[in-house]
Amino acid sequence: MTSDAPPGPLPSLSNAEPVAAGEPTQPKTGDVLDGRYVLEDTIGEGGVGLIFRAIQFKVQRPVAVKFLQREMVGDHSLKPRFEREALALAALAHPNIVRLQDYGFARGAPFLVMEYVEGRTLRGVLHHAGGSLDIPRTIALARQILYALAYAHDRGLVHRDLKPANLIVQELPHQPEHLKVLDFGFVKFLPGSELDRGGQLTRAGHTFGSPPYMSPEHATGSPVDGRSDLYSLGILMFEMLTGERPFEGEIHELLRHHLTTTPPRLAVRRPELAEYPGLQSLLDRALAKKREDRFADAGEFLRELTEVERSLLRPAAPLARVEPSPSFLDLIRFNSAFAKSGVLQLGRHALPLLTQLRRASGALRRLRAPRS
């Protein structure tokens, strides 16, 4: 978890304000949680979560701390959500997923402590690149998202809120763009999952997710599975490639588009992409309205993405070599050499051709003969 802004100096514990359990109040910069974490700047704010950059004192390590929004703290039906999120995140140990390090309660509000990742959000990456990315870069980032989704889906978790702000790209010594998926705070536990403890994480009056990236089934409040995340990834890839989302508008317009409007072709937004039909076919399937028409899972999406990448890297078939046609004089020379060899077994179908060649040879000799 990170911000696109550079981190500030490490805080001093003497200037921090301890926070104890009690009535829910809005957390603020300088608060100390459990005597271990001091809050710094707010780095994110979503539908149900407020995120701070903080410092863990004992090791002087930056971390990210997420709280419920103040207006939702009093909603006791949402508090178990954070304990479930802690359990879910603690079970996710993958290089492309932000790690959960701790959780607790302060002033009656639950909080999660996650690793702080230095880097840019995908939104920042797109802005820095001028709005869109080239095809190889898009594929490289999408592949890492699929690695994370395949891992989480196999463990019964659906993210439900994939968007540029929840994707962090960091530079590593061995990898210029290493991507991590963050904020599984909108996860939904699949039936039968070992992490399922019963009960619903959604309820009337609360919308968990971001309308520009919602799948049709998510937009209608229907049950979702991993294919909902794959639809969201299709929207993200469209945006990475073209610099625009396929659908824009107010919330009700966006939801209607997801349900009924066919996404525009890539080439409509970026004409040069017409040269890559495999890429268009990939997104057509990812963005299918019916989830049965999408990829069955992240693994299948990943295999198709890899095949598209191979087709882009595969060298074009070499042009067939065209031998030059023999000239008229070449044919005459061949005829003369062939006749002198005494080999005249060409068959009756070839004799007319030889006759014509001999006549042509005689005419050419007469033309070249000096005039008297």
C-alpha positions as CSV (number, residue, x, y, z in Angstrom):
1,M,0.0,0.0,0.0
2,T,1.5,3.3,-1.0
3,S,0.9,6.8,-2.2
4,D,2.3,8.4,-5.3
5,A,3.7,11.1,-3.0
6,P,7.2,10.7,-1.4
7,P,7.2,9.6,2.3
8,G,7.9,12.1,5.0
9,P,10.4,12.0,7.9
10,L,10.0,9.4,10.6
11,P,7.8,10.6,13.5
12,S,8.7,11.0,17.1
13,L,6.8,9.0,19.7
14,S,6.9,11.9,22.2
15,N,4.7,14.0,19.9
16,A,2.2,11.3,19.2
17,E,-1.2,11.0,20.8
18,P,-2.1,7.5,22.3
19,V,-5.4,6.0,21.1
20,A,-7.2,3.6,23.3
21,A,-10.3,1.5,22.7
22,G,-13.5,3.4,23.3
23,E,-16.2,5.3,21.4
24,P,-15.6,5.5,17.7
25,T,-13.8,8.7,16.6
26,Q,-12.2,9.7,13.4
27,P,-8.4,8.8,13.4
28,K,-6.0,11.6,12.6
29,T,-2.4,12.3,12.0
30,G,-0.3,11.8,15.1
31,D,-2.5,9.1,16.7
32,V,-0.7,6.1,18.2
33,L,-2.3,2.7,17.9
34,D,-1.6,0.1,20.6
35,G,1.6,1.9,21.4
36,R,3.1,0.5,18.2
37,Y,2.0,2.5,15.2
38,V,1.9,6.3,14.8
39,L,-0.3,7.6,12.0
40,E,1.1,10.0,9.4
41,D,-0.6,11.2,6.2
42,T,-3.9,10.0,4.7
43,I,-2.9,8.1,1.5
44,G,-6.3,6.7,0.5
45,E,-10.0,6.9,1.0
46,G,-12.7,4.6,-0.4
47,G,-16.3,3.7,0.1
48,V,-15.7,2.1,3.4
49,G,-12.0,2.5,4.2
50,L,-9.7,5.3,5.3
51,I,-6.0,4.5,4.8
52,F,-3.0,6.1,6.5
53,R,0.7,5.9,6.1
54,A,2.1,5.0,9.6
55,I,5.4,4.0,11.2
56,Q,5.9,0.9,13.3
57,F,8.1,2.1,16.1
58,K,10.1,-0.9,17.1
59,V,11.6,-1.5,13.7
60,Q,11.0,2.1,12.3
61,R,9.3,0.6,9.3
62,P,6.6,2.4,7.3
63,V,3.3,0.5,7.1
64,A,-0.2,1.2,5.8
65,V,-3.2,1.3,8.2
66,K,-6.8,1.0,7.1
67,F,-9.8,2.1,9.1
68,L,-13.5,2.1,8.5
69,Q,-15.0,5.5,7.5
70,R,-16.4,7.4,10.5
71,E,-20.0,7.3,9.3
72,M,-19.8,3.5,9.0
73,V,-18.1,2.8,12.3
74,G,-21.4,2.7,14.1
75,D,-22.7,0.1,11.7
76,H,-22.0,-3.1,13.7
77,S,-22.9,-5.3,10.8
78,L,-19.8,-4.0,9.0
79,K,-17.3,-4.6,11.8
80,P,-17.1,-8.4,11.3
81,R,-16.1,-7.5,7.7
82,F,-12.7,-6.3,9.0
83,E,-12.0,-9.4,11.0
84,R,-12.9,-11.5,8.0
85,E,-10.7,-9.4,5.8
86,A,-7.8,-9.9,8.3
87,L,-8.3,-13.6,8.1
88,A,-8.5,-13.6,4.3
89,L,-5.5,-11.4,3.8
90,A,-3.4,-13.2,6.4
91,A,-3.9,-16.4,4.3
92,L,-2.6,-14.7,1.1
93,A,1.1,-15.0,0.8
94,H,2.0,-14.1,-2.8
95,P,4.6,-11.8,-4.4
96,N,1.9,-10.0,-6.3
97,I,-0.4,-9.3,-3.3
98,V,0.1,-6.8,-0.6
99,R,0.8,-8.6,2.7
100,L,-1.3,-8.2,5.9
101,Q,1.0,-7.7,9.0
102,D,-1.3,-7.0,11.9
103,Y,-4.8,-5.9,12.9
104,G,-6.6,-4.5,15.9
105,F,-9.1,-2.0,17.3
106,A,-8.7,1.6,18.3
107,R,-11.4,3.9,19.7
108,G,-13.9,1.3,18.8
109,A,-12.8,1.1,15.2
110,P,-11.1,-1.9,13.6
111,F,-7.9,-1.4,11.7
112,L,-5.6,-3.4,9.4
113,V,-1.9,-3.0,9.2
114,M,-0.4,-3.8,5.7
115,E,3.0,-3.6,4.1
116,Y,3.7,-0.2,2.7
117,V,4.8,-0.5,-1.0
118,E,6.9,2.3,-2.4
119,G,5.8,2.9,-6.0
120,R,3.1,4.3,-8.2
121,T,-0.5,3.3,-8.5
122,L,-1.5,2.2,-12.0
123,R,-3.3,5.5,-12.3
124,G,0.0,7.2,-11.7
125,V,1.8,5.0,-14.2
126,L,-0.8,5.8,-16.9
127,H,-0.5,9.5,-16.1
128,H,3.3,9.4,-16.3
129,A,3.1,7.5,-19.6
130,G,0.8,10.1,-21.2
131,G,-2.4,8.1,-20.7
132,S,-1.8,4.7,-22.3
133,L,0.8,2.0,-22.4
134,D,2.3,-0.1,-25.3
135,I,1.2,-3.6,-25.8
136,P,4.2,-5.4,-24.3
137,R,3.9,-3.3,-21.1
138,T,0.2,-3.9,-20.8
139,I,0.6,-7.6,-21.2
140,A,3.4,-7.7,-18.6
141,L,1.3,-5.9,-16.0
142,A,-1.9,-7.9,-16.8
143,R,0.0,-11.1,-16.4
144,Q,1.0,-10.1,-12.9
145,I,-2.6,-9.3,-12.0
146,L,-3.6,-12.7,-13.3
147,Y,-1.0,-14.4,-11.1
148,A,-2.5,-12.7,-8.1
149,L,-6.1,-13.5,-9.0
150,A,-5.3,-17.1,-9.8
151,Y,-3.7,-17.5,-6.4
152,A,-6.6,-15.8,-4.6
153,H,-9.4,-17.4,-6.5
154,D,-7.9,-20.9,-5.9
155,R,-8.3,-20.0,-2.1
156,G,-11.9,-19.0,-2.5
157,L,-11.4,-15.2,-2.6
158,V,-12.7,-12.7,-5.1
159,H,-11.3,-9.2,-5.0
160,R,-14.4,-7.3,-6.3
161,D,-12.7,-3.9,-6.6
162,L,-10.0,-4.1,-9.2
163,K,-9.1,-0.6,-10.4
164,P,-6.0,1.5,-11.0
165,A,-5.9,2.9,-7.5
166,N,-5.7,-0.7,-6.1
167,L,-2.7,-1.7,-8.2
168,I,0.8,-0.6,-7.2
169,V,3.8,-0.8,-9.5
170,Q,7.2,-0.7,-7.9
171,E,10.7,-0.8,-9.3
172,L,12.8,-3.8,-8.1
173,P,16.5,-4.5,-9.0
174,H,15.5,-7.5,-11.1
175,Q,12.2,-6.2,-12.4
176,P,11.5,-2.6,-13.5
177,E,7.7,-2.9,-13.0
178,H,6.7,-5.3,-10.3
179,L,2.9,-5.1,-9.6
180,K,1.1,-5.8,-6.4
181,V,-2.7,-6.0,-5.9
182,L,-3.9,-4.3,-2.8
183,D,-7.1,-3.7,-0.8
184,F,-8.8,-7.1,-0.7
185,G,-11.1,-5.2,1.6
186,F,-14.0,-5.9,-0.8
187,V,-13.4,-9.6,-1.0
188,K,-16.3,-12.0,-1.1
189,F,-15.9,-15.5,0.3
190,L,-16.9,-18.2,-2.2
191,P,-19.3,-20.8,-0.9
192,G,-17.5,-23.8,0.4
193,S,-14.2,-21.9,1.0
194,E,-12.2,-22.8,4.1
195,L,-12.3,-19.1,4.9
196,D,-16.1,-18.9,4.7
197,R,-17.6,-18.3,8.1
198,G,-21.2,-17.7,7.0
199,G,-23.0,-14.4,6.6
200,Q,-23.0,-11.8,3.9
201,L,-20.3,-9.1,3.5
202,T,-22.7,-6.9,1.4
203,R,-26.0,-5.4,2.5
204,A,-28.6,-3.0,1.2
205,G,-27.4,0.6,1.2
206,H,-23.7,-0.2,0.7
207,T,-22.0,-0.5,-2.6
208,F,-18.7,-2.2,-2.5
209,G,-16.7,-1.7,-5.6
210,S,-16.1,0.9,-8.3
211,P,-18.8,1.3,-11.0
212,P,-16.4,2.0,-13.9
213,Y,-14.9,-1.5,-13.4
214,M,-17.9,-3.5,-12.2
215,S,-19.0,-6.7,-13.9
216,P,-22.6,-6.9,-15.0
217,E,-23.5,-9.4,-12.3
218,H,-21.8,-7.2,-9.7
219,A,-23.7,-4.2,-10.9
220,T,-27.0,-5.9,-10.4
221,G,-26.1,-7.2,-6.9
222,S,-26.1,-10.8,-8.1
223,P,-23.6,-13.4,-6.6
224,V,-20.1,-13.0,-8.1
225,D,-17.2,-15.4,-8.6
226,G,-13.7,-15.1,-10.0
227,R,-15.0,-14.3,-13.5
228,S,-16.2,-10.9,-12.1
229,D,-12.6,-10.0,-11.5
230,L,-11.7,-11.1,-15.0
231,Y,-14.2,-8.7,-16.4
232,S,-12.7,-5.9,-14.3
233,L,-9.3,-6.8,-15.7
234,G,-10.7,-6.6,-19.2
235,I,-11.7,-3.0,-18.4
236,L,-8.3,-2.2,-17.0
237,M,-6.5,-3.7,-20.1
238,F,-8.8,-1.6,-22.4
239,E,-7.8,1.5,-20.4
240,M,-4.1,0.7,-20.4
241,L,-4.1,0.1,-24.2
242,T,-6.2,3.1,-25.2
243,G,-5.9,5.6,-22.3
244,E,-9.7,5.5,-21.9
245,R,-12.3,3.3,-20.2
246,P,-14.8,1.7,-22.6
247,F,-17.7,3.3,-20.7
248,E,-18.1,6.7,-19.1
249,G,-21.0,8.5,-17.4
250,E,-22.8,8.8,-14.1
251,I,-23.2,5.8,-11.9
252,H,-26.6,4.7,-13.4
253,E,-25.3,5.2,-16.9
254,L,-22.2,3.1,-16.2
255,L,-24.2,0.3,-14.7
256,R,-26.5,0.3,-17.7
257,H,-23.5,0.2,-20.1
258,H,-22.1,-2.8,-18.3
259,L,-25.4,-4.6,-18.6
260,T,-26.4,-3.7,-22.2
261,T,-23.7,-1.9,-24.2
262,T,-21.1,-3.7,-26.3
263,P,-17.7,-2.3,-25.6
264,P,-16.1,-0.3,-28.4
265,R,-13.4,-1.9,-30.5
266,L,-9.9,-1.0,-29.5
267,A,-9.2,0.4,-32.9
268,V,-12.0,2.9,-32.4
269,R,-10.0,4.6,-29.6
270,R,-6.6,3.7,-31.0
271,P,-6.6,2.9,-34.7
272,E,-3.1,1.2,-34.8
273,L,-4.5,-1.5,-32.6
274,A,-6.5,-2.8,-35.6
275,E,-3.4,-4.7,-36.6
276,Y,-3.7,-7.0,-33.5
277,P,-6.9,-9.0,-33.9
278,G,-5.7,-11.5,-31.2
279,L,-5.7,-8.8,-28.6
280,Q,-9.2,-7.7,-29.6
281,S,-10.5,-11.3,-29.3
282,L,-8.9,-11.6,-25.9
283,L,-10.8,-8.5,-24.6
284,D,-14.0,-9.5,-26.3
285,R,-14.1,-12.7,-24.3
286,A,-13.0,-11.0,-21.0
287,L,-15.7,-8.4,-21.4
288,A,-18.6,-10.7,-22.3
289,K,-21.9,-9.8,-20.7
290,K,-22.6,-13.3,-19.6
291,R,-19.9,-14.7,-17.3
292,E,-20.4,-18.1,-18.9
293,D,-19.0,-16.6,-22.1
294,R,-15.8,-15.3,-20.4
295,F,-12.7,-17.2,-19.5
296,A,-13.5,-20.0,-17.1
297,D,-10.8,-18.8,-14.6
298,A,-7.7,-16.7,-14.3
299,G,-5.5,-19.6,-15.5
300,E,-7.3,-19.8,-18.8
301,F,-7.1,-16.1,-19.3
302,L,-3.4,-16.2,-18.5
303,R,-2.8,-19.0,-21.1
304,E,-4.7,-17.0,-23.8
305,L,-2.8,-13.8,-22.9
306,T,0.5,-15.8,-23.2
307,E,-0.5,-17.0,-26.7
308,V,-1.4,-13.5,-27.8
309,E,2.1,-12.4,-26.6
310,R,3.7,-15.2,-28.5
311,S,1.9,-14.3,-31.7
312,L,3.1,-10.7,-31.4
313,L,6.7,-11.9,-30.9
314,R,6.5,-14.7,-33.6
315,P,8.5,-13.6,-36.7
316,A,6.6,-13.2,-39.9
317,A,6.8,-16.1,-42.3
318,P,9.6,-15.4,-44.9
319,L,8.5,-14.6,-48.4
320,A,8.7,-17.4,-50.9
321,R,11.8,-17.0,-53.1
322,V,10.8,-16.3,-56.7
323,E,13.3,-17.6,-59.2
324,P,13.8,-15.3,-62.2
325,S,12.1,-16.4,-65.4
326,P,14.5,-17.4,-68.2
327,S,14.9,-14.8,-70.8
328,F,14.3,-15.4,-74.5
329,L,18.0,-15.6,-75.1
330,D,18.4,-18.1,-72.2
331,L,15.9,-20.3,-73.9
332,I,17.8,-20.0,-77.2
333,R,21.1,-20.9,-75.6
334,F,19.5,-23.8,-73.8
335,N,18.0,-25.1,-77.1
336,S,21.4,-24.8,-78.9
337,A,23.3,-26.6,-76.2
338,F,20.6,-29.3,-75.9
339,A,20.5,-29.9,-79.7
340,K,24.3,-30.1,-79.9
341,S,24.3,-32.7,-77.1
342,G,22.5,-35.1,-79.4
343,V,19.8,-35.7,-76.7
344,L,16.5,-35.4,-78.6
345,Q,14.3,-37.6,-76.5
346,L,11.8,-34.9,-75.4
347,G,8.7,-36.6,-76.7
348,R,6.3,-35.3,-79.1
349,H,4.7,-32.7,-76.8
350,A,8.1,-30.8,-76.5
351,L,9.0,-30.9,-80.2
352,P,6.8,-27.9,-81.3
353,L,8.6,-25.8,-78.6
354,L,12.0,-26.8,-79.9
355,T,11.0,-26.1,-83.4
356,Q,9.9,-22.5,-82.4
357,L,13.2,-22.1,-80.5
358,R,15.2,-23.2,-83.5
359,R,13.4,-20.8,-85.8
360,A,13.9,-18.0,-83.3
361,S,17.6,-18.8,-83.1
362,G,17.9,-18.7,-86.9
363,A,16.1,-15.4,-87.1
364,L,18.4,-13.9,-84.4
365,R,21.5,-15.1,-86.3
366,R,20.3,-13.5,-89.5
367,L,19.7,-10.2,-87.6
368,R,23.2,-10.3,-86.2
369,A,24.8,-11.2,-89.5
370,P,26.7,-8.3,-91.2
371,R,25.0,-6.8,-94.1
372,S,26.8,-7.1,-97.5
